[in-house]
Amino acid sequence: MAHIIKGIDKLQEKLGDYHDSVIAQERLRKMLPEKIEPLLLRHSLNFLEKRKNRLRIKVRKIANYIKSK
């Protein structure tokens, strides 16, 4: 049972990180080139998208681990 609780804690942490990335992307898009240089905006959005992809992979692994227990 302790392994499942630990897995759920990790899952919650990663989902929170994912949510933070989504919110950051939305805020950056609203600021569009008026307030941020377009190249910096594009790099920032790409970085956040890659972070979300890595987090999705981690979330799936953790969820599968929990499911297998």
C-alpha positions in Angstrom: 0.0 0.0 0.0 2.9 2.4 0.8 4.1 2.0 -2.8 0.8 3.0 -4.2 0.6 6.0 -2.0 4.1 7.1 -3.0 3.1 6.6 -6.7 0.0 8.7 -6.3 2.1 11.4 -4.6 4.5 11.4 -7.6 1.6 11.4 -10.0 0.0 14.4 -8.3 3.3 16.3 -8.4 3.8 15.6 -12.1 0.2 16.5 -13.0 0.7 19.8 -11.1 3.9 20.5 -13.1 2.0 19.8 -16.3 -0.8 22.1 -15.3 1.8 24.8 -14.5 3.2 24.4 -18.0 -0.2 24.8 -19.6 -0.9 27.9 -17.6 2.5 29.4 -18.5 1.8 28.7 -22.2 -1.6 30.4 -22.0 -0.1 33.5 -20.4 2.7 33.7 -22.9 0.3 33.4 -25.8 -1.7 36.3 -24.4 1.4 38.5 -24.2 2.2 37.8 -27.8 4.7 40.0 -29.7 3.4 43.2 -28.2 5.3 42.6 -24.9 7.7 39.8 -25.8 10.1 39.5 -28.6 8.7 36.9 -31.1 11.8 34.7 -31.1 11.9 34.5 -27.3 8.1 33.8 -27.3 8.5 31.0 -29.8 11.5 29.5 -27.9 9.6 29.7 -24.6 6.5 28.1 -26.0 8.6 25.3 -27.6 10.4 24.7 -24.3 7.0 24.4 -22.5 5.6 22.0 -25.1 8.7 19.8 -24.7 8.3 19.9 -20.9 4.7 18.9 -21.2 5.6 15.9 -23.5 8.2 14.7 -21.0 5.7 15.1 -18.1 3.1 13.1 -20.1 5.5 10.2 -20.5 6.4 10.3 -16.8 2.7 10.5 -15.8 1.9 7.4 -18.0 4.8 5.5 -16.4 3.6 6.3 -12.9 0.0 5.5 -13.7 1.0 2.2 -15.2 3.1 1.4 -12.1 0.1 2.2 -9.8 -2.2 0.2 -12.0 0.1 -2.8 -11.8 0.1 -2.9 -8.0 
